[in-house]
């Protein structure tokens, strides 16, 4: 609190304070101050004198984490701007904030918290309120929050590391054990204040970790009232932050990230995290997850545990994918059908039909020689094996993650994590103007809408989401129209005489695909920025009651939109492009004007690969650029604007204030980014075996970038409990199930593998080609149909065409001109369709069966963890029974020792029977 605030409060009596000076904003019409506020106000006046004295006695220690007395630890910091330093005309505007702040701080003190105010050394308008929780308050709220604390050391033998025999090598890939020591493993139980003697307490000051203390402090801050208006009680720091009553609220970092604290008992955990985790030199090391969890809380810890596990599993997929890519690269020169395309005597003599109307010209098949070689890299038998492997890999990843997550749940004491009933969000409270009877408790409560109003809000939200999804579809149609127009232009110019040197390397399809992919990426990023604001607005409009409801609602909207936005263009290329083009005599037109684009003679797979590489690579580069550069630049600008003389010592709380605040949905965006990447790695991996390699490289940087920005550029994140990754788990499972179908369909319909296999294996039954044995010779000629140029319509007939060309070829399986069923599908076409459908059905059933067997065989909880959980539960029950037994015996009449011993043995046997 400011000096003027203190003097004004000291000069007022209790009645004057409550009836107060309207200019100072000490009273507001309709606001009710409870009677118990009076003694609390006395205490804050008395405490304010102490704060004022301490304000002038700052000990000039930049690393201090304590009040000025050096005894009470700072558990939270509140920052506000001193209104008395504002212009006089604005004092009335800030009066309401001042009253709410004073009422809020008085409420905190009444709830047992201790406060101390100090003025900023950088900006005298800023005031920092230090918050401390005494031991009794900590014990009370540790019981309220069911925090699990140690009762005795773990006496079960730990499972030996499988790498212990080569520890002299593996130790270099782990954090330095001399710096980050392994903590003693304890059995834990939910804290109970009445059973304090049963908990393993060596030092009261260290019994509750700083993360626990901050979490309990925030629990109180989020429930302390700041105003009572009629029957509505307004409370919570969140609303005060939104209303600019406070400028910031955050727990403190324990030291500077690059310099150790000079405090004697400071653990320097931030310094250790930076050097052993966030520093670029440690990119190859495993993450110190226990220290991350201890410093940032379980919610951040489980995110980095999941990201690290995902990255580790990606290394296996990346090795196999890289092997598949190398195999395709090595065999591209030996591919029979690719050599036929490049052969001047085969591909050089095949004249292909124009792929657009009027302006396009005839072209030779061997002009796509380089594109066909590139296609061989991705469209080969290794791709089929890799697609099946990835379907199994994704199952193993999810199942092993469940096991690893179960281990973390036990080690981090979240197995029986009890979610407390969350308080309503301030935005929800502010709209509570209707009254209803709670169907569970029967008590009347205020709600922000009626049943009809809720339906309207949800309907508006659903309608808005559908509108934006249709907008994405419209953008895909627009990009498709661009593809058709661009292909028309590239076809006319790339085969013109002035661009002859480029035609061997750049085909019209390739040029169209690359430019369309770049445009698609730009459109995706723009729509992301716009829809993010729309999704938040919709969710705010729906008024979810709690933060969890809010995050779940926003997660569904954002993922649904991102799924359509990122993947729609890939789905178009994979399953729509080139599938309905007709034949040169009767082409199919989009919107009755634009002729549908065709694939290369080898299929659309190379275009899908190009699209994936551009979107996936561009997204990774942009995200890392944004995550690294923006916080750094913001902090740099803030330091420049608040530059002070070098002789001034800036305390720890002001150093942290200069850092960036973590967004309320910061972790949500991190998960969303990784889940979208997971979709690219699994849904379309059959067309791009290098996707796991790119994802692996990106994630190695992502882990360190996220660690660096959290450790160096952001204020300490509010520690939160979390048992698992939440709603993202079913989303990952849904993507894994969909991935089996998409990869099977890509191999069947997008690649040219099934027609080649049919051609290779069906010679003895249906001799489609001129080859005399099971080889791929003659496949190219067999896969191209013949068209009589005299059958062109006037609309599609090429201009300035040579009369010497009487026939041309096109990609399809149709009868030739002159046949009784000319231009109709041949029997080979139907055999290929049947083979594609059979392939999809067989592969899907085999993979889904394998996934089901693996999910059944691999238990979600390891055996060793189950045994430890039983042991911990047994010890907890023993303690509870012993305590209850002693309480009962004290109340009953005295019994002899033999009777007491008999009762104790009976209770012990009952406990053992339970286990």
N, C-alpha and C positions, 0 to 999 in steps of 0.2 A: 504494500500500500504506500502511497506517496506521503511525503511529509505534511503537505497541506491537508490531505485526507485525515491523517492522524490528529492534527491540531483541531480540525473542524469537529471530529468525533469526540475528542476529549472535552471540547467546550460545550457540548450538548448534554443535557440530561437524558435519561432513558425515554421519558415521555416526549421530549423535544425531538429526539431522534425518530421516534415513530410518527409523531404528528407532523413534524419537520418542515424544513424550508423547501418549498416547491422549486425554487430556482436551482437548488442543489440536487433536486430530484430525489429527496429522501422519502417521499411518499407518492403513491400513485393511486388514483381513484379506483376502487374496486379490489385492491390488493389487501389481503388479510395477513397480518403478522401474528403468528402464534405466541402465546404467553411465554412458552419456554425459550423464545428468542431473547427475552430480556437478560437472563443470567448469562446466556451465551455472548450477548453483546458486551456485557461487563468484562467477560474474559478476553474478548478480542481487543477491547480498549486497553486493558492492562498489558496484554501481550504485545500490543502495538508499540508501547513505550520501549519494551525490550528490543523489538525489531528496529526501532529508530536508533537506539544506542548502538546496536550491532552494525547498523548501516555505515557508521563512521569508523568502525573498527575492522574493516576488511583486512584479512591477514595476508593479502598479496600472494596467495598460493594458487597458481593457475590450475593445479590438479586436485584441489580439495573437493571431496564428495560429501562434506559434512556442513552442518550449520556452523555459525561462527564460534560456537563453544567447542568445536572439534570433537563432539561426542555423538550428536544425533546425525544419523545418515540421511542424506537427501534421497527420497524415494520417487519424487516427481517434481517437475518444474511447471509453474504456470507463468505466463508472460502477458502483460497488458500494457497499454499505453496510458500514461498519466494525463487525464483529461484537463487537469489544471494548467498544463503547459500549452493547451490549445488556445485559440482565439476566444475572447469573451463571448462573441456572438454564437459560438458553437457549443458553449457550455451546457445550454439547455438541451441540445441535441444528445449530448453524451450523458445527461443526468440519469436516464433510465439504466444505462449500462453500469454506471457507477453503483446505483442502488442494488442492482442484481448481483454485482460482483461482491459487494460487502455482505449481502445476505447469504450468498453462496459460501463465502469464506467463514462466516459465522457458523453456518451449518456444518462445515467440515470440522471445525473445532469442537462443536457439540458432539460430533460422531467420533471424537477421540483423536483426531489428527492434529499435529502441531505444525504451525506455519511460521515462516520468517521471511520478511521482505527485504529486498536490497535493490538499490538503483543501479542502472547500467553504467559501466565506465565508458561505453562507446557512444551511447545516445541517452542523454539524461531524461528523455521522455519515457523511456522504457523502464518498467518495474518487473522484477523477477520475484515470484513467490515460491519459496522452497517448502516442500511438503514432506513431513516425517511421520511415520507410523510407529508408535511405541509398541513395546513387546505385547502388552495385553490386547491391543487392537489387532496386531498381527495374528495372535493365537485365535482370537474370535473369528476373524474372517478366513483364516486357514481352515477352520472347521466348517464355516458356511460354504466355502468353495470346494470342500471335500479334497483338499490338496493332500496327496499321498507323500508321507515323509518316512525316513528310515526308522526301523524298530530294532534291527540287529543285522550284523554282517551276513552276507549270503554264504552259507556253509556247504552249498552244493558245488561240486567240482565243475569248473568251466570246461566247455568243449575245446579241445586243442585245435589250434589253427592248422588247416591242411597244408599250409606253406611253411610250417615250422622247420622242416629239414633244409629249406633254402632261405632261411631268414636273413642270412648274410647278404642276400641279393634283394629280397623283397623289402627290407627295412628302409632302403633308399626311396621307395615309392610311398612311404607313409610319413606323416608329420613327425618331427623330431620328438622322440619320447622323453628326452631330457627337458624339453621345454613344455610340452603338453603331456603331463603325466596322466596315467590311467587312474581314475578315481576308484575308491573302494566300492564294491558292489554290495548293496544292502537289500534286504527284504523290507518292503514298505507297507504302510497301512494308512487309510484316511485319518487325518489328524483329528484328535478329540482333546479338547482343553482339559477335561476332567481326568484324562489318563496320561497326563504329561510325563509322569515318571517312567512310562513304558517306552518312550521314544528315545532314540539314540542322540542325546544332546551333549555335545562336547563344549560348544561355545554358543551362547544365545545369539551373539551378533552374526554368526555364520550359519546358524541353523536354517534360516530362510535365505535362499539365494536372492541376489538383486532382482532377477527376473520374476521370482515369486512375489517379492515385495512390491515391484512395480505393477504387477497384475492385480494384487489386492488393492493397491492405491487407486488404480483406474476403476476398479469395481465400485469403490466408495465415491469417486469423483463422478461416475456415471449415474449415481443414485442420489446424490446430495441435492436437496431442493434449493431453488433460487427465487421462487415466487409462488404465492398461492393466490389465485384469482377466483373468487367464488368457490365452486366445488372442484376446480381444476388445480392440481398441484403440478407445477412445472419443475423439472429437475434434469440434471445431467450436464456434463461438461461439453458434450457434442453441440447442443443447442447454443450454449454460450460462445463456443468457437464460431459457429455459423452466424451468430448475431454480432460478432466482433467485440463481445464483452472481453474476451481474451484473444490475444493474437496467436498463441501457441500453447500447447500442453504436451509434454514429452518426458520420458525417463532419460537419465543421463548416461552417456558413454562413460566407461570407467577410466579412460585415459585418452591421450592423443594416439592416432593410429600408427604414427611413425616414431614416437618417442615414448619411452617408458615413464610411468608416473614416478614422482619423487616421494609419494605417500608410502609409508612403511608397509602397510598391510594390503596395498592395492594388488589385485590379482593380475592386472594388465592383460585382461582377456582380449580386449580389442586389438592391442599390439600383437599378441600371439596370433589372432585370427588373420591379421593383415600379413604377417610374415610367413605363416605356414599354410595359408589358404588363399588369400586374395591377391597376393603379390604375383606378378607374371612369372617369376622364377619358379613358382611352385605349381605350375600348370600340370605337371605330370604326377603329382602326388594325390593320394586318396584324401578325401575330405575329413576333417576332424568333426564328425557329426555330433558327438557328445558335447563338445565345446560350443558348437553352433546352437544346439538345442538349449544348453545352459545359458547362453548369452542372449539369444533372440527368442527363445520359447519354442514349443513343440510345433507350432504351425509353420514357422520358417524352417525348422529342422526337418520336418517331414517333406517339405517341398524340395530341399536340396538332397535329401536321401533319395527321393523318387527320381529327380533329375540325374543324380549320379548313377543310380542303378540302371536307368534307361540308357544312359551313355555307355555304361559298361556292357550292357547287352547288345547295344548297337555295334560294338567293336567286332563281335562275332558275325553279325549280318554284313558289316562292311567288308570283312575279309572274304566272305563267300561272294558278295556282290562284285568286289574288285576282281576276284578270280574269274567270275562269269564275264566281266568286261574284257579282261585280258584274253580269255579264250576267244571271244568274238573278234577282238582286234587281230589276233594271230591267224584266225581262219577266214578273214574277210577276202584275202587274195585267193583262197582255195575253194571258195564257194562256187559250185557249178552254175547255179542260176545267175550269180553276179558276174561270172566270167562270160556267160552268154550275153548278158546285157552289154558288156564292154567290148565284146568281140565284133570287129568291123564286118565280119562275114555273117553275123547273126543279128545282133542289135543294131549294127550300122545299116543293115538293109531293111529293117522293119520301120515302116513309115507309120507314125502314130497320128490319130485323128486330132484335130484342133480341140482344145478344152474350153474354148469360149466361142461366142458367136461372132461372125463376120471378121473381126480384127485379128483373131488368132490364126496362126498358120500351121501347116503340117510340120512335124518335127521327127527327128530320128530318135529311136529308143536309146542309142548309146550316148546321147547327150545327158542322160541321167546316170552315167557310169559312176561318178564320184558319190552321188547320193545313194546308189545301190550298195556301194562298198560300206558306207557309213551305216546303212540300214542293217548290214550283216553283223555289225558289232552288237546290236541290241536284239535283233530278230534271229535267234538261233536256238538250238536245242538246250543250250545251257540256261537260257532265259526261262524255259519251261521248268527245269529243275529248280531254279532259283525262286520262281513264283511259289512252287509247292513248299520249298524250304521256308520262305517267309511266312506262309500260312501257319506252319508249325511253330516257327520262331515266335510269332506274336502270341500264341497260346502259352508257350513256355515263359515268355516275358511276363505275362499277366499272372500266371500261376506262381512263379517264383517270386514275383513282387508281393503277392499276398503273404507268402511265407516270411519274406524279409520284413514286411510291414508288421506282421504279428510279433516278430522278434523285437522290433522297435517299440511296439505298443507295450510290451512287457518291460523292456529296459527303461522306457521313459514314463512308466506309470500311467498309461492312458488306457489300460485294458478295460477298466470299469469306470472310465471317464464319464461323469454325470453332467450332462449339459443343464445348467441352471436355466430356469425360465427367464428368457431375456426380457429386459425392459423394452417398452415401446420406443420406437425411434422418435426423436423430437419432431420430425416432420409429420409423423402420424398423430402425435399428441396435439399438435397445433390445430389440426382439423377436426378434433373430436367435439362435434356439436350435437350429435344425436345420442339418444339414450336407448339401451336395450338391456334385456335380462340375459345374463350369461347362462347358456344352456347347461354348463357343468356345475358351477357354484351356486347358481340361482341369484347371484348378487347383481344389482343394476350396475352397468358400466357405460362409459361414453365411447362411442365409435364415430369414425369420420364419415360414414355413409350408411344408407339403408341397404337392404338386400337388392332393391332395384338399382340403386346408385352403384353398388359394387359390380353388378352385371354390366352396367353401361361402361364403367371404367375398364373392365376386362375385355369387353367387346371392342372398345376403341383401341386397346392395346393390340389385340389379335388382328384387327383390321389394318392397323398401321404397319405391323410386321409383314403381313401378306402384301401390302402395297409396296414395301421396299423390296421384298423378294421378287415381285413382278417387275420392279424397276431394274433389278439385276438381270432378269430374263430379257428385258428390253435392251439393256446394254449388250448382252450376248448377241441378240439379233442385229444390233447396230454394228458390232464387230464382225459378225458374219457377212453383213452387206459390204463392209470394208474389205473383207477377204475376197469377196467376189469381184469387187471393183478393182482392187489392187492386183489380183491375179490377171484380170483382163489387161491392165496396164503393163505389168511385168512380162506377160506373155508376148505382148506386141513389141516390147523394147529389148528384152534380153535375147530374143532371137533375131533382132535386127543386126545389120552388118556392123554398126558402130560399137556394139557390145560383144562382139565375137570372142575376145580374149577372156571374158568372164563366164561365158555360158557353160564351160566345162565344170566350173566349181559352184556356180550359183544358178539353180533352176528356178523357174517361176514359183513353184510350190515352196521352195526353201525361202526365197525372198519374202513371199507372202506370209509364211509361217512366222519368221523372225520378227518382222515389223508388227504383225498382228499380236504376237505374244508381248512385245514391249508395250503396245497400246493397252492391251488387256491388263498388264501389270499396273500401269499408271491409273487406269480406271478403277481397279481393285483398291488401290491405296486411297484414292479420293473418296470412294464410296465407304471405305472403312472409317475415315475421319468423320464423314457426315453421319453415318449410321450410329456411330458410337454415341454421339450427342443425342440422336433420336431415341436410341435404346434407353439411355439414362433418363431422358424426359418421359418416355412411356412408363418406365418402372416407377419413377417418382409420381406420375399421375395415378398409377394403380394403388399407391400408398400401401405397400407391404408393412405389416405390423412390426416385425423385428428385422435386425440386420441380416440374420440367416435367411429369412424369407426374401429379403431384398436381393441378396447375392444369388440365391437359387433362381429367382425370376430373371435377373439380369444375365446369369449364365446361360439359361435356356435361349433367351432372345439373341444374345451375342453369338453363341455357337451356331445356332440355326442360320443366322445371317452369314457368318464367316464361312460356314460350310458351303452354302450356295455361292457366295461371292468368289471364294478361292477355287472351288472345284468344278463349277459349272462349265467353264471353258474347256477344262480337261475332259469332262464327260461328253461335251459336244464333239471334240476331236475323236475321242475314243469310240463313241457309239452312234454318232449321227452323221459326221462328215463322210461323204463318199458312199453312203448307204442307199440313197435315193436320188440317183442321177440320170436314170433312164439309159438311153443309148444315143449316139450322134444323130440319128434320124428323128428321135422324139425325146429331147432332153427335158428334165424337170426344172421348173422355174420357181424361185422363191418370190412370193408376193406378186406372182404373175409377170415379173420383170427381170429378176436376176437369176441367171442360170446357176444351179447348184454346183459348188466346187467339187472336184474329184480329187482322189488321193493319187500319190505317185504309183507307178506300176507295181511297186513293192508294198504298197499299203500306206496307211496313215501313221504307222508307229513312230517313224522318225520325227514327224511333226508333233506328236504327243510328247516325245522325249525333249524336243526343243522347248515346248511350252512349259513343261515341268522344270527344266533346268533354269529357265529365265525367271519364272515366278518364285521358285524355291530359293535360288541363289540371290535374286534381288531382294526378297523379303528378309533373308538372313543378314545381308549387308546393311539394309536400311535399319533394321531393328537394333543391331549392335551399334551402328553409328548414332542412332537416337539415344540409346541407353547410356552410352559413354559420354558423348559430346554435350548433350543438353544439360544434365546436372552439373557437369564441370564448368560450363560457361555461365550458368546461373549463379553458382557459388563464387566464381571469379568476379562477376559484376557486383554481387552483393558485398564482397570484401573490398572492392574498389570504392564503392559508394560509402562504406562505413569505415574507411581507413582511419586509424588513430595513430597517435605518436608512438614510436617504438618503446618509449620508457613506460607506457602504461601496461599493466599486467591484466590480461583478459581472463576472467575466471572460466571454469569448466562449463557452467551453464550458458554463458554467452558464446563460447566457442561452438557449442552444439546448436545454439539458436541461429548461427550463421549458416548452418547446413540446410539442405533441402528437406522438407517434410515428405514422408512417404505417403503416396496417394492411398486413400481409403480402399481402393480396389487395385493397389499395386500388385499384390500377389495373384489376383485374378487374371491380370493381363499376362503375367509370366506363365501361368498354367495354359492360358488360351493360346499363346504363341507356340508352346511345346506340343499341345494337342493337335493344332493345325499341322505342324511339322510331322507329327506321328501319322496323320492322315496321308500326307504326301509319301511317307516312307512305306506305308502298307497298302494303300488303295491302288496305287499306280506303279508299284515296284516292278511289275512284269515288263513295263516299257522303259524303265530307267534303273538298271541295276546299280548305278552309282549313287542313287538317292541315299542309301544308308551311309555311304562314305561322306557325302556332303553334310548329312545330318550329324555324323560323328564329329567332323571337324568343327562345325558350328557349335555343337554342344560343349566341346572342350573349351572353346572361347566363352560360351554363354555362362558356364559355371563360374569362371573367373571374373567375367564382366559383372555378373550379378553380385558376386562376393565383393568385388572392388567398390561398386557403387554403394552397396549397403554399409560397407565398413568405413569408407572414406568420404562419401558425398552426401549421405543421408543421416538425419538424426536417428538415434536408436529407436528401432521399431518396437511398438508396444507388444510385449510378449503375450501370446495367446495359446491356449490349449487346443490341440487337434488330435483326434484319434487316427485319422486317415486322410487321404487326399479328397474326400468328400464326393461331391457330385461328378467329379471328373472320372472316377472309377467306372461307373456304368457307361459313360460316354466312350471311354477307351474300349470297353467290351463291345459296345455297339459297332465301333469302327472296325474292330477285329473281325466281327462276324461279316460285316459288309465287304471287307477286304477280300475274303475268299471268293465271293461272287464277282467282284469287279476284276480281279486278276484272271479268273477263269474266262470271263467274257472278253477281256483285252486279248488274251492269247487266241480265243476262238474267232472274234470278229474284227479286231484291229490289226493283229499281225497276219502274216501270210503263212503261218506254220501249218495250220490244219489242211489247207489246199495242197501244200507241198507233201504232207504226210499221206494224204489220200492218193495223190499222184504216184508217190513212191511205192506204196504197199498194194495198190489195186491193179497192177499191171496184169497179173495172171487171171483176174476176173474181168476187168474192164480195161482193155488196152487203150487208154486215152491218148497216148503219144506215140511217137515213132521209135522210142527206145526199146531195146531188145532185152533188157534186164532191169532189176530193181535199182535204178539210178535216177538222178535228177536231170539227165540229159533230155533236152526238148521241153522242159517244163515251161520256160518263158513263152515259147510259141503256143503251147497248149493253154496257157492262162490268158491269152489275148484272143479276142474275137475279131472277126473280119466285118468291115462295113463297106458297102458300095457307095462311092462318093456321089453317084448320080441320085442317091436317095436322100441327100440333104434337103431340108426345107429352105425356102428362100430366106427365112429369118436367121438361120444358122449357117448357111453356106459361106465358106471363107472367101474373102475378096482376093482378087489377083492370084487365084490358085492356078497351078499348072494343070493343063488338060491331060498331061501324061500320067498323072496319079489317078488311077481308077479305083483303087481300094486303099483303105487305111485300117489300122488296128486300134482297138480300145480294150480297156481292162474290164472283162466280164466273161461269163460263160453262156454264150448265146449261139444259136445256129447261124451259119453264114448265109449271105444272100443267095437266092436260087434254091434254097432248101424249102421243102413244102411248109416247114414251120419256121421260116426265116425270122431272125431277131427274137425268137422266143427262147426261154431258158432251156439249156441242154440237160440231159440226165446227170452229167457230171456236176452241174450246179446243185441239183437236189441231193446228190450223194455228199457233196461238201457241206450243205446245210445240215443234213442228218448227222454227219460226223461232228460238226460243231456242237450241235445240241447234245449228242451223246457224250462228247468230251466234257462239256459243262456239268452235266448231271453226274457223271462218274467221278470227276475230280472233286466236285463239291461234296458228294457223299463220303468219299474217302477221307477228305481233309476234315470235314465236320465230325466224322466218326473218330478220327485220330484226336481231334481237339477234345471231344467228350471223354475219351479214354484217359488222355493226359490230365484233364481237369479232375477226373475221378481218382486217378492213381496218386497224384501229387497232393498231399494234405495241405490245407491252408495254414495250419499251425504246426511247427516242428515238434517232434516228440519231446526234445529236451526242454523247450519252452513250456509245454503243457505240464511237465513234471515240476518245473520251477514255480509255475502259477499255483499248482496244488499245494506245494510246500509253503508258499507265502500265505495262501488262504488258510492253511492249517495253523500256522503261527498266529495269524490274526484272530482266529476263532479261539485259540488257547488263551490269548491275552484277554479277550472279551469275557470269556467264561470265568477266568480267574478273578478278574475285577468284579464281575457281578456276584461271584461266590463270596468274596470278601465283604461286599456291601450287605449281602443277605445275612451272613453270619454275625455281622455287627449289630443288625437290627433284632435278630432272634436272641433267645436266652442262651447263655453260655453252654457249650457242649464240650464233652471231654475230647481229648486228642484223638482217640481211636475213631470216634464218630466222625470228626472233621476229616480225618484221613480217608475214611470210607467214602464220604461224600465226594472228596476230591478225586479219588480213583474212579468212581462211577462217572463223573463228568468227563474225565480224560478218556475213558473207554468210549463214551458216546461220541466224542469228537473224532476219535480214531475210526469209528465205524462209518462216519460220514465220508472218509477219504479212502 
